[in-house]
Amino acid sequence: SRMFLVGLSGGIASGKSTVVAVLRELGCAVIDADVIAREVVQPHFKAYQQIVNSFGTEILLENGEINRQALGNIIFSQPEKRQLLNSITHPEIQKEMLKQILKYFVLGYHYVILDIPLLFETNRLTKFMKYTVLVYCDPPTQLARLMRRDRLARAEAEARLAAQLPLEEKRRLATYIIDNSGERESTRRQVLRLHARLEDSLHFLWARLAAGAVIAGLGGLGYLLLRRLIS
């Protein structure tokens, strides 16, 4: 088995969820970083207790789960607290992503898609990707969709868009572009073409060592493999 990683990203209201839905229909392996980020802060995960110890019980809801809004208010107003939260959650997110990547190695997938909203903003994970894909739409369409979807006034929507790296800038960083400015069927055809191109790619990576790491429980080898995925 050989395989490689593909990083998928977009912008707010650019239609990334539409593209992911088509990829899942095609049977592609998709790892959603947002889902993992929400999972690792649940009460039965290691990061949960570390967060409570660091930020106090006032960030908890009545059911014991973390109040994401309360925690968000803290980290956005205090950069040092944001760094602390990242130092707690990022290692756990990366471990869970690695577990899922290794699972797909064992299952023999040609490629795995990592759905990472801030892939181009952080720029730390792009070096692990053989290819990157941007779900794009033109700025007027993006603004209109955001206003309609979240029922925002124009000024509010523009402020949210201004907080992200512009899609026009991300275009220059991506290997492939899915233009989602038009009809859904047009987007679907582009995703089908991309899938066919990736399936035919010769830039595969040997993954049998990863399978051995899982079977033998050699976690350290797994971390080494993650660092070498695009070599």
Phi, psi and chi 1 to 4 in degrees:
 res  aa     phi    psi   chi1   chi2   chi3   chi4
   1 SER       -  139.5  -66.1      -      -      -
   2 ARG  -130.7  149.0  -55.2  172.3 -179.6 -178.3
   3 MET  -161.2  168.5   67.5  176.6  -66.1      -
   4 PHE  -146.4  170.2   54.9   88.2      -      -
   5 LEU  -105.9  143.2  -60.4 -178.4      -      -
   6 VAL  -125.0  123.1  178.6      -      -      -
   7 GLY   -90.8  127.7      -      -      -      -
   8 LEU  -115.2  132.1  175.7   69.5      -      -
   9 SER  -148.6  179.1 -166.3      -      -      -
  10 GLY  -168.2 -147.1      -      -      -      -
  11 GLY  -140.7  170.0      -      -      -      -
  12 ILE   -58.4  127.4 -173.5  170.3      -      -
  13 ALA    65.3   20.4      -      -      -      -
  14 SER   -84.4  -14.2   70.3      -      -      -
  15 GLY   101.1   25.1      -      -      -      -
  16 LYS   -62.6  -36.5 -176.0  163.6   60.5   65.8
  17 SER   -63.3  -32.1   59.6      -      -      -
  18 THR   -64.9  -44.3  -61.3      -      -      -
  19 VAL   -65.5  -42.8  170.9      -      -      -
  20 VAL   -61.4  -40.2  168.8      -      -      -
  21 ALA   -60.4  -41.6      -      -      -      -
  22 VAL   -66.8  -41.9  177.0      -      -      -
  23 LEU   -62.0  -39.6  -70.4  167.7      -      -
  24 ARG   -67.0  -37.7  -68.8 -169.9 -171.9  -80.9
  25 GLU   -59.7  -34.6  -72.8  176.4   16.8      -
  26 LEU   -77.8   -4.0  -66.2  170.0      -      -
  27 GLY    85.7   16.1      -      -      -      -
  28 CYS   -72.4  151.4  -62.8      -      -      -
  29 ALA   -84.5  116.4      -      -      -      -
  30 VAL  -123.3  126.4 -178.5      -      -      -
  31 ILE  -109.0  118.4  -61.7  174.3      -      -
  32 ASP   -95.8  110.2 -171.0  -33.1      -      -
  33 ALA   -65.0  -33.4      -      -      -      -
  34 ASP   -65.1  -42.1  -95.1   -4.4      -      -
  35 VAL   -62.5  -44.1  170.5      -      -      -
  36 ILE   -63.2  -41.5  -67.2  174.8      -      -
  37 ALA   -60.5  -35.1      -      -      -      -
  38 ARG   -74.8  -33.6  -70.3 -168.0  -67.8  -90.4
  39 GLU   -70.5  -41.1  -72.0  176.5  -11.3      -
  40 VAL   -71.5   -9.1  -59.7      -      -      -
  41 VAL  -104.4   12.0  -63.6      -      -      -
  42 GLN   -74.6  156.2  -67.5  -59.1  -53.2      -
  43 PRO   -54.2  -28.9  -30.6   37.5      -      -
  44 HIS   -88.0    5.3   57.1  -74.8      -      -
  45 PHE  -101.4  154.2  -80.6   86.7      -      -
  46 LYS   -58.4  -40.9  174.1 -176.2  175.5 -177.8
  47 ALA   -64.2  -28.5      -      -      -      -
  48 TYR   -58.2  -52.3  170.7   87.0      -      -
  49 GLN   -64.8  -36.0 -167.2   57.5   55.4      -
  50 GLN   -64.7  -38.9  -68.1  178.3  -52.8      -
  51 ILE   -67.1  -44.3  -67.8  171.4      -      -
  52 VAL   -62.5  -42.6  173.9      -      -      -
  53 ASN   -62.1  -35.3  -69.2  -17.8      -      -
  54 SER   -84.9  -33.2  -61.3      -      -      -
  55 PHE  -112.2   -9.5  -68.6   87.0      -      -
  56 GLY    90.6  161.2      -      -      -      -
  57 THR   -73.8  -10.0   56.4      -      -      -
  58 GLU   -68.3  -11.8   58.8  -90.3   20.5      -
  59 ILE   -90.1    4.5   64.2  165.8      -      -
  60 LEU   -96.0  147.1  -62.1 -179.9      -      -
  61 LEU   -82.2  173.4  -63.4  168.2      -      -
  62 GLU   -62.5  -30.4  -70.6 -175.4    3.5      -
  63 ASN   -82.9    3.0   63.9    2.6      -      -
  64 GLY    93.3  -11.3      -      -      -      -
  65 GLU   -77.8  161.3  -67.0 -175.7   -0.6      -
  66 ILE   -75.3  132.2  -69.5  174.0      -      -
  67 ASN   -79.9  101.8 -175.5  -30.0      -      -
  68 ARG   -63.3  -34.3  -63.9  172.5   64.4   85.9
  69 GLN   -67.9  -44.0 -178.0  176.4   -5.5      -
  70 ALA   -63.9  -42.8      -      -      -      -
  71 LEU   -66.0  -39.1 -176.7   58.5      -      -
  72 GLY   -62.6  -39.4      -      -      -      -
  73 ASN   -60.8  -35.2  -69.4  -21.7      -      -
  74 ILE   -71.4  -49.7  -66.0  173.0      -      -
  75 ILE   -73.5  -26.9   65.4  172.6      -      -
  76 PHE   -79.3  -21.2  -74.4  121.0      -      -
  77 SER   -96.3  -13.4   61.4      -      -      -
  78 GLN  -133.4   96.8  -57.2  178.8   55.8      -
  79 PRO   -54.7  -35.6  -25.2   34.1      -      -
  80 GLU   -66.9  -31.8   69.8  -80.0    2.4      -
  81 LYS   -71.4  -35.5  -66.1  -70.3 -171.8  179.4
  82 ARG   -63.4  -42.0 -177.3  164.4   62.9 -110.7
  83 GLN   -64.0  -38.7  -67.5  175.7    2.1      -
  84 LEU   -63.2  -45.7  173.5   59.3      -      -
  85 LEU   -61.4  -43.0  179.7   64.5      -      -
  86 ASN   -62.3  -38.1  -71.3  -18.2      -      -
  87 SER   -66.5  -23.7   70.5      -      -      -
  88 ILE   -85.4  -47.1  -66.3  171.1      -      -
  89 THR   -84.5  -36.3   58.9      -      -      -
  90 HIS   -59.4  -44.5  -75.9 -176.6      -      -
  91 PRO   -60.5  -37.2  -25.1   36.1      -      -
  92 GLU   -70.7  -38.5  -61.0  -54.4  -49.5      -
  93 ILE   -63.3  -44.7  -66.8  170.0      -      -
  94 GLN   -64.2  -38.1  -68.9  165.9    9.2      -
  95 LYS   -62.6  -44.1  -73.4  177.8 -173.3  176.8
  96 GLU   -67.9  -38.7 -173.6   57.8   34.1      -
  97 MET   -63.2  -41.3  -69.5  177.5   72.3      -
  98 LEU   -62.4  -42.3  178.1   59.5      -      -
  99 LYS   -57.6  -44.4  -71.6  178.4 -174.6  177.4
 100 GLN   -70.2  -37.2  -65.3 -169.6   28.1      -
 101 ILE   -60.9  -46.1  -69.7  169.7      -      -
 102 LEU   -63.6  -35.1  -65.8  178.6      -      -
 103 LYS   -60.2  -44.5  176.1 -174.3   72.3  174.8
 104 TYR   -71.8  -29.4  -70.5  121.2      -      -
 105 PHE   -56.0  -51.1  -80.6  177.8      -      -
 106 VAL   -62.1  -37.4  175.3      -      -      -
 107 LEU   -76.3   -8.8  -67.0  174.9      -      -
 108 GLY    85.6   23.6      -      -      -      -
 109 TYR   -68.0  146.4  -81.0   75.3      -      -
 110 HIS   -71.9  -37.1  -81.0 -178.9      -      -
 111 TYR  -151.5  158.0   66.8   93.4      -      -
 112 VAL  -124.2  133.9  174.6      -      -      -
 113 ILE   -97.5  126.2  -62.8  167.3      -      -
 114 LEU  -102.9  109.0  -59.7 -177.0      -      -
 115 ASP   -84.4  101.5  178.6   -2.4      -      -
 116 ILE  -126.6  104.9  -54.8  174.7      -      -
 117 PRO   -54.2  -41.0  -27.1   36.0      -      -
 118 LEU  -103.7   34.1  -61.5  179.8      -      -
 119 LEU   -56.0  -47.0  176.3   66.5      -      -
 120 PHE   -82.9  -26.0  -63.9  109.2      -      -
 121 GLU   -69.6  -46.6  -79.0   86.4  -13.7      -
 122 THR   -78.4  -38.0   59.1      -      -      -
 123 ASN    65.3    8.0 -157.7   35.5      -      -
 124 ARG   -84.4  -27.9  -70.3 -165.9  -57.9  -89.5
 125 LEU   -95.8  -12.1  -65.7  176.7      -      -
 126 THR   -61.8  -27.8   54.1      -      -      -
 127 LYS   -68.2  -17.1   60.8  179.9  176.2  -69.0
 128 PHE   -89.0   -7.0  -62.6  118.1      -      -
 129 MET   -96.2  134.8  -49.7  -60.1  162.8      -
 130 LYS   -71.5  -40.1  178.4   60.5   68.9  175.5
 131 TYR  -135.7  157.1  -54.5  113.8      -      -
 132 THR  -125.6  145.7   56.1      -      -      -
 133 VAL  -127.2  131.5  179.4      -      -      -
 134 LEU  -111.8  128.4  173.7   69.3      -      -
 135 VAL   -88.2  111.3 -178.8      -      -      -
 136 TYR  -112.0  149.1  170.7   86.3      -      -
 137 CYS  -146.2  155.2   70.2      -      -      -
 138 ASP   -66.5  150.8   61.2   76.9      -      -
 139 PRO   -53.3  -45.5  -28.6   36.4      -      -
 140 PRO   -60.8  -40.1  -24.4   35.7      -      -
 141 THR   -66.3  -42.2  -60.1      -      -      -
 142 GLN   -60.4  -44.6 -175.0 -176.2   21.1      -
 143 LEU   -63.4  -45.8  176.9   61.8      -      -
 144 ALA   -63.2  -42.2      -      -      -      -
 145 ARG   -64.4  -41.4  -74.2  176.5  178.0  170.8
 146 LEU   -65.8  -42.6  178.7   57.8      -      -
 147 MET   -62.4  -42.1  -68.7  172.1   63.3      -
 148 ARG   -71.2  -44.0 -177.9  171.6   60.1 -108.5
 149 ARG   -66.0  -46.9 -172.1 -167.5   72.4 -178.6
 150 ASP  -100.6    5.0  -66.8   -5.4      -      -
 151 ARG    53.4   53.6  -60.3  179.6 -179.0  179.6
 152 LEU  -106.9  150.7  -61.7  174.4      -      -
 153 ALA   -70.9  159.4      -      -      -      -
 154 ARG   -57.2  -43.5 -174.8 -177.6 -173.6   90.2
 155 ALA   -63.6  -39.3      -      -      -      -
 156 GLU   -64.8  -44.8  -67.1  176.4  -56.9      -
 157 ALA   -64.3  -42.4      -      -      -      -
 158 GLU   -63.5  -36.0  -71.6  176.6  -21.2      -
 159 ALA   -65.3  -40.3      -      -      -      -
 160 ARG   -66.8  -40.1  -66.5 -165.4 -177.1 -173.0
 161 LEU   -66.4  -36.2  -69.5  173.0      -      -
 162 ALA   -66.7  -21.7      -      -      -      -
 163 ALA   -79.1   -9.0      -      -      -      -
 164 GLN  -109.3  160.2  -65.9 -169.9  -21.9      -
 165 LEU   -65.6  127.1 -169.1   66.6      -      -
 166 PRO   -59.1  144.5  -23.0   34.0      -      -
 167 LEU   -60.8  -32.8  -72.0  175.5      -      -
 168 GLU   -62.2  -34.7  -66.3  -66.0  -18.6      -
 169 GLU   -74.4  -37.6 -168.2  167.6  -24.8      -
 170 LYS   -65.7  -29.7  -67.4 -179.2 -177.5 -179.0
 171 ARG   -54.0  -39.1  -78.1 -177.0   69.8  108.1
 172 ARG   -71.5  -16.5  -62.4 -166.4  -66.4  -90.8
 173 LEU   -97.9  -15.9  -57.3  173.8      -      -
 174 ALA   -91.0  148.0      -      -      -      -
 175 THR   -74.7  -43.2  -46.2      -      -      -
 176 TYR  -127.6  149.3  -62.7  112.0      -      -
 177 ILE  -120.5  130.5  -52.4  -65.4      -      -
 178 ILE  -106.1  110.1  -60.2  -67.7      -      -
 179 ASP   -85.9  108.8 -168.3  -25.8      -      -
 180 ASN  -103.5   28.9 -169.8   39.9      -      -
 181 SER   -76.9  -23.1  -57.6      -      -      -
 182 GLY  -104.2 -141.9      -      -      -      -
 183 GLU   -74.7  155.3  -61.7  -63.6  -37.2      -
 184 ARG   -59.3  -37.1 -175.6 -179.4  -65.9  -97.7
 185 GLU   -65.4  -35.5 -173.9   54.1   34.6      -
 186 SER   -63.9  -43.1  171.4      -      -      -
 187 THR   -61.4  -43.1  -60.6      -      -      -
 188 ARG   -60.6  -42.8 -177.7  179.9 -179.5   82.8
 189 ARG   -62.5  -39.4  -72.4 -165.6  -62.3  -90.6
 190 GLN   -64.3  -40.0  -66.8  176.4   67.9      -
 191 VAL   -65.5  -40.1  176.8      -      -      -
 192 LEU   -62.2  -41.6  -67.5  175.1      -      -
 193 ARG   -65.5  -40.8  -71.7 -164.7  -64.0  -91.3
 194 LEU   -62.8  -44.9  173.5   64.9      -      -
 195 HIS   -58.9  -44.7  175.1   59.7      -      -
 196 ALA   -62.6  -40.0      -      -      -      -
 197 ARG   -65.2  -42.6 -171.7  177.1  -64.4  122.4
 198 LEU   -68.6  -38.2  -66.4  174.0      -      -
 199 GLU   -64.3  -31.0  -78.4  -70.5  -55.9      -
 200 ASP   -89.4   -4.7  -69.6  -20.4      -      -
 201 SER   -61.9  141.1  176.1      -      -      -
 202 LEU   -93.1   -3.0  -62.9  178.3      -      -
 203 HIS   -85.6   60.0  -63.4  -74.5      -      -
 204 PHE   -89.0  163.3  -63.9  147.6      -      -
 205 LEU  -124.5  138.1  -63.2  171.3      -      -
 206 TRP   -63.9  136.0  -67.8  103.2      -      -
 207 ALA  -128.1    6.4      -      -      -      -
 208 ARG   -64.9  -32.1  -81.4  -58.0  171.8 -145.8
 209 LEU   -63.7  -34.4  -74.3  178.4      -      -
 210 ALA   -64.7  -42.2      -      -      -      -
 211 ALA   -60.6  -41.9      -      -      -      -
 212 GLY   -63.0  -36.4      -      -      -      -
 213 ALA   -63.7  -40.5      -      -      -      -
 214 VAL   -67.5  -48.0  172.8      -      -      -
 215 ILE   -63.8  -42.6  -65.1  170.0      -      -
 216 ALA   -87.1   -7.5      -      -      -      -
 217 GLY    75.2   27.3      -      -      -      -
 218 LEU   -89.9   79.2  -59.6  178.0      -      -
 219 GLY   -59.2  -36.2      -      -      -      -
 220 GLY   -62.0  -36.6      -      -      -      -
 221 LEU   -65.0  -34.1 -179.2   58.4      -      -
 222 GLY   -62.6  -43.0      -      -      -      -
 223 TYR   -65.4  -37.3  -76.8  104.7      -      -
 224 LEU   -63.3  -41.5  177.4   60.8      -      -
 225 LEU   -63.0  -41.3  179.3   62.8      -      -
 226 LEU   -58.6  -37.3 -179.0   60.4      -      -
 227 ARG   -70.8  -21.7  -73.3 -177.2  165.2  -83.8
 228 ARG  -107.1   12.5  -63.4  178.2  177.2  -87.0
 229 LEU   -61.4  -28.9  -83.0  173.4      -      -
 230 ILE  -107.7    9.9   63.2  164.3      -      -
 231 SER   -74.4      -   59.6      -      -      -
